[in-house]
Amino acid sequence: MANPSEFTSCSISEQLYSSKYRFLYELVQNADDSSYRTAKKHGASPFLRFEITPDTFIVETNEDGFSRANIEAICATGKSSKKASQTDDHIGEKGFGFKSVFSIAEEVHIQSGLWSFRFKHRKGERGLGMVTPLDCEPHVLPRDVTTRITLRYSKEARQEYSRLVEAVKDLPHTMILFLQRLQSIHINIATMDAHSERTTLRRTYDASKSRCTIGGSRNLDGTVELFDCEYLIFRDTKSNMPIDQRRKHRREAKIELAFPIDPVTQQPKLQPMGQHVFAFLPLQRLPQIQVSDC
């Protein structure tokens, strides 16, 4: 009979590589599910920052810091530290999501608060390295950062660095629209040919007008491009939803529709390639949505 822990670890290892770059959304999801009480207390807005180089992928936030429950969830094979209560608004379902970083990484260093540890796992291994923390010396973090996750690429990921960069660039700006806590996302990329690209997304919401604005900038080797997109938001809540084991105490679901509009004319401003459909994070793009005056 197979060892249950080996079977579970092997299953995790097999699932991780079905979608190599899904980890990008998992990182956004985990950052948005974090608590930012301390940052807000000091007047700082919750942020997520990606620092991407040919050697490492660094994730930084100003969240409150990992709790013991967070550590236990990351070191488990299907456990979550996110409570499924009636008022729960976390996106994530389980600790498995974080382990998707091993689709590109063979070593992961996590530093948050008092914690500093690492995991080591190579593709083809059973997966015990993904749930066995190893001691790791902490680094001095920037003053605005409380949690840093450093991914060191596998050999295969190093060879496919350009594909990773393209996957990051393909992240839709609209993903920040429906996040619960993050107010800004910063993406800094160093390419193999020594070029640099910095993109910043910021979200502001005007409740009195049901308007949400995504403002941002893109800096490519010193050339700065600014962009600003305004959306008209409609919200509704549906009750008596079917029971789901992953959300045992949730019987309500929030539905939000965001329509891009021209900030001057207030008329619809649809993109030629269509709009993304989200379940918190983007699922697909629908190009055939028709908008007419009512």
C-alpha positions as CSV (number, residue, x, y, z in Angstrom):
1,M,0.0,0.0,0.0
2,A,1.3,3.5,-0.9
3,N,2.3,5.9,1.8
4,P,-0.6,8.4,2.0
5,S,1.7,11.4,2.4
6,E,3.7,10.3,-0.6
7,F,0.6,9.9,-2.7
8,T,-0.7,13.4,-1.7
9,S,2.7,15.0,-2.4
10,C,2.9,13.2,-5.8
11,S,-0.6,14.4,-6.7
12,I,0.3,18.0,-5.9
13,S,3.5,17.7,-8.0
14,E,1.5,16.4,-10.9
15,Q,-1.2,19.1,-10.8
16,L,1.3,22.0,-10.5
17,Y,2.6,21.8,-14.0
18,S,-0.8,21.7,-15.9
19,S,-0.7,25.5,-16.2
20,K,2.8,26.9,-15.8
21,Y,1.8,30.6,-15.3
22,R,-1.3,30.3,-13.2
23,F,0.9,31.0,-10.2
24,L,0.8,34.7,-11.2
25,Y,-2.9,34.9,-10.4
26,E,-2.3,32.8,-7.2
27,L,0.2,35.4,-6.0
28,V,-2.2,38.3,-6.7
29,Q,-5.0,36.3,-5.0
30,N,-2.9,35.6,-1.9
31,A,-1.8,39.2,-1.6
32,D,-5.4,40.4,-1.8
33,D,-6.5,37.9,0.8
34,S,-3.9,39.2,3.3
35,S,-4.6,41.7,6.1
36,Y,-3.3,45.3,5.9
37,R,-4.5,46.7,9.2
38,T,-1.0,48.0,10.2
39,A,-0.4,49.6,6.8
40,K,-3.7,51.4,6.9
41,K,-3.1,52.5,10.5
42,H,0.0,54.3,9.2
43,G,-1.7,55.8,6.2
44,A,-0.3,53.4,3.6
45,S,-2.3,51.8,0.9
46,P,-2.1,48.0,0.4
47,F,0.2,47.2,-2.5
48,L,1.8,44.2,-4.4
49,R,5.1,44.5,-6.1
50,F,6.8,42.1,-8.6
51,E,10.5,42.5,-9.2
52,I,11.3,40.2,-12.1
53,T,14.9,39.4,-13.3
54,P,16.4,36.6,-15.3
55,D,17.6,35.1,-12.0
56,T,14.7,35.6,-9.5
57,F,11.1,36.6,-9.3
58,I,10.5,38.6,-6.1
59,V,7.1,39.3,-4.6
60,E,6.8,42.1,-2.0
61,T,3.8,43.4,0.0
62,N,3.1,45.6,3.0
63,E,0.6,43.1,4.6
64,D,0.5,42.5,8.3
65,G,2.9,39.5,8.1
66,F,2.4,35.8,8.2
67,S,0.6,34.3,11.2
68,R,1.2,30.8,12.5
69,A,-2.0,29.6,10.7
70,N,-0.5,31.0,7.4
71,I,2.7,29.0,8.0
72,E,0.8,25.8,8.8
73,A,-1.3,26.2,5.6
74,I,1.7,26.7,3.4
75,C,3.4,23.6,4.9
76,A,0.3,21.5,4.4
77,T,-1.1,19.7,1.3
78,G,-4.6,21.0,1.2
79,K,-5.2,23.2,4.2
80,S,-6.2,26.9,4.2
81,S,-5.9,29.6,6.8
82,K,-8.8,31.5,5.1
83,K,-12.0,31.1,7.0
84,A,-15.2,30.2,5.1
85,S,-17.7,32.2,7.1
86,Q,-20.8,34.0,6.1
87,T,-19.0,37.3,5.8
88,D,-15.8,35.8,4.3
89,D,-14.6,37.7,1.2
90,H,-11.4,35.8,0.6
91,I,-10.7,34.7,-3.0
92,G,-8.6,31.7,-2.3
93,E,-9.8,28.2,-1.5
94,K,-6.8,26.3,0.0
95,G,-3.1,26.3,0.7
96,F,-2.4,24.4,-2.6
97,G,-2.6,27.6,-4.6
98,F,0.7,29.0,-3.3
99,K,2.5,25.8,-4.3
100,S,1.9,26.6,-7.9
101,V,5.0,28.8,-7.8
102,F,7.0,25.6,-8.1
103,S,5.9,25.5,-11.8
104,I,8.8,27.9,-12.4
105,A,10.8,27.8,-9.1
106,E,13.0,25.1,-7.5
107,E,13.7,27.2,-4.4
108,V,11.4,29.6,-2.6
109,H,12.5,31.9,0.3
110,I,9.7,33.4,2.4
111,Q,10.5,36.2,4.8
112,S,7.6,37.8,6.8
113,G,7.8,39.2,10.3
114,L,9.7,36.8,12.6
115,W,9.6,34.1,9.9
116,S,12.4,33.3,7.4
117,F,12.4,29.9,5.8
118,R,12.7,28.2,2.4
119,F,11.4,25.3,0.3
120,K,13.3,23.3,-2.3
121,H,11.6,21.2,-5.0
122,R,12.6,20.0,-8.5
123,K,10.2,18.9,-11.2
124,G,9.9,15.1,-11.1
125,E,10.3,14.8,-7.3
126,R,7.4,13.6,-5.2
127,G,6.7,17.0,-3.7
128,L,7.8,16.6,0.0
129,G,10.2,19.6,-0.6
130,M,7.2,21.8,-1.1
131,V,5.9,21.2,2.4
132,T,9.2,20.8,4.3
133,P,10.5,24.2,5.5
134,L,14.2,24.7,5.8
135,D,16.0,27.4,7.9
136,C,17.1,30.5,5.9
137,E,18.9,33.7,7.0
138,P,16.7,36.8,6.7
139,H,17.6,39.7,4.5
140,V,17.2,43.4,5.2
141,L,13.9,44.4,3.6
142,P,12.9,47.8,2.2
143,R,11.2,50.1,4.7
144,D,7.8,49.8,3.0
145,V,7.9,45.9,2.7
146,T,6.8,43.5,5.4
147,T,6.7,40.3,3.4
148,R,9.0,39.1,0.7
149,I,8.8,35.9,-1.3
150,T,11.8,35.1,-3.6
151,L,11.5,32.5,-6.3
152,R,14.7,31.1,-7.8
153,Y,14.0,29.6,-11.2
154,S,14.4,26.0,-12.2
155,K,16.8,25.4,-15.2
156,E,13.8,25.1,-17.5
157,A,12.3,28.4,-16.3
158,R,15.6,30.2,-16.9
159,Q,15.6,28.9,-20.5
160,E,12.0,30.1,-20.9
161,Y,12.4,33.5,-19.2
162,S,11.1,35.4,-22.3
163,R,7.8,33.4,-22.0
164,L,7.5,34.3,-18.4
165,V,7.9,38.0,-19.2
166,E,5.2,37.7,-21.9
167,A,2.9,36.0,-19.5
168,V,3.4,38.8,-16.9
169,K,2.8,41.5,-19.6
170,D,-0.4,39.7,-20.6
171,L,-1.9,40.2,-17.1
172,P,-5.0,42.3,-17.8
173,H,-5.1,45.7,-16.1
174,T,-8.7,45.1,-15.3
175,M,-7.8,42.4,-12.8
176,I,-7.3,45.1,-10.1
177,L,-11.0,46.2,-10.5
178,F,-12.5,43.4,-8.5
179,L,-9.8,42.8,-5.9
180,Q,-10.9,43.4,-2.3
181,R,-7.9,45.0,-0.6
182,L,-5.0,45.8,-3.0
183,Q,-5.0,49.4,-4.1
184,S,-1.9,49.3,-6.4
185,I,0.2,46.7,-8.2
186,H,3.7,47.4,-9.4
187,I,5.5,45.3,-11.9
188,N,9.2,45.8,-12.6
189,I,10.8,43.7,-15.4
190,A,14.4,43.3,-16.4
191,T,14.8,41.7,-19.8
192,M,17.6,39.4,-21.1
193,D,18.9,42.3,-23.3
194,A,19.3,44.7,-20.3
195,H,16.1,46.6,-21.0
196,S,13.7,47.5,-18.2
197,E,10.0,48.0,-18.0
198,R,8.0,49.3,-15.1
199,T,4.2,49.3,-14.9
200,T,2.1,50.6,-12.1
201,L,-1.7,50.1,-11.7
202,R,-3.8,52.1,-9.2
203,R,-7.4,51.8,-8.3
204,T,-9.7,54.5,-6.9
205,Y,-13.4,54.2,-6.3
206,D,-16.0,57.0,-6.1
207,A,-19.0,55.5,-4.3
208,S,-21.2,58.6,-4.9
209,K,-21.0,58.1,-8.7
210,S,-20.5,54.3,-8.8
211,R,-17.3,55.0,-10.7
212,C,-14.0,53.1,-10.5
213,T,-10.8,54.5,-12.1
214,I,-7.7,52.5,-13.1
215,G,-4.8,54.8,-13.4
216,G,-1.4,53.8,-14.4
217,S,1.9,54.3,-15.9
218,R,4.4,52.4,-18.1
219,N,8.0,53.2,-18.1
220,L,10.1,51.6,-20.8
221,D,13.8,52.5,-20.6
222,G,13.0,56.0,-19.5
223,T,10.0,56.7,-21.8
224,V,6.9,57.1,-19.6
225,E,3.4,56.4,-20.9
226,L,0.4,57.3,-18.8
227,F,-3.1,55.7,-19.1
228,D,-6.4,56.3,-17.3
229,C,-9.5,54.1,-17.6
230,E,-12.9,54.8,-16.0
231,Y,-15.6,52.2,-15.3
232,L,-19.2,52.5,-14.4
233,I,-20.0,49.9,-11.6
234,F,-23.2,48.0,-11.0
235,R,-23.5,45.8,-7.9
236,D,-26.0,43.3,-6.7
237,T,-26.2,40.4,-4.2
238,K,-27.9,37.1,-4.8
239,S,-29.2,35.2,-1.9
240,N,-30.1,31.5,-1.2
241,M,-27.2,30.2,-3.3
242,P,-26.6,26.4,-3.5
243,I,-24.5,25.0,-0.7
244,D,-20.8,24.4,-1.6
245,Q,-18.4,22.5,0.7
246,R,-15.7,25.0,0.1
247,R,-18.0,27.8,1.3
248,K,-20.2,26.0,3.9
249,H,-21.5,29.1,5.5
250,R,-21.9,31.3,2.4
251,R,-25.3,31.5,0.9
252,E,-24.9,34.9,-0.8
253,A,-22.9,35.9,-3.8
254,K,-21.9,39.4,-4.9
255,I,-22.2,40.2,-8.6
256,E,-20.4,43.3,-10.1
257,L,-20.5,44.6,-13.6
258,A,-17.9,47.1,-14.8
259,F,-18.5,49.0,-18.0
260,P,-15.6,51.0,-19.5
261,I,-16.8,54.5,-20.3
262,D,-15.3,57.6,-21.8
263,P,-14.6,60.0,-18.9
264,V,-15.7,63.0,-21.0
265,T,-18.8,61.8,-22.9
266,Q,-19.7,59.1,-20.4
267,Q,-20.4,56.8,-23.3
268,P,-19.4,53.1,-23.5
269,K,-15.8,52.6,-24.6
270,L,-15.4,48.9,-25.5
271,Q,-12.1,47.4,-26.4
272,P,-11.8,45.7,-29.9
273,M,-10.6,42.5,-28.3
274,G,-13.6,42.4,-25.9
275,Q,-13.9,42.4,-22.1
276,H,-12.7,39.9,-19.5
277,V,-15.2,37.9,-17.4
278,F,-14.1,37.5,-13.8
279,A,-14.7,35.2,-10.9
280,F,-12.5,37.6,-8.8
281,L,-9.7,36.9,-11.3
282,P,-10.1,36.7,-15.1
283,L,-11.5,33.6,-16.6
284,Q,-11.9,34.4,-20.3
285,R,-12.3,37.3,-22.7
286,L,-15.7,37.9,-24.4
287,P,-15.4,39.9,-27.6
288,Q,-19.0,39.9,-28.7
289,I,-20.7,41.9,-25.8
290,Q,-23.1,44.4,-27.4
291,V,-24.0,47.6,-25.6
292,S,-27.0,49.7,-26.6
293,D,-28.7,52.8,-25.1
294,C,-31.7,52.0,-22.9
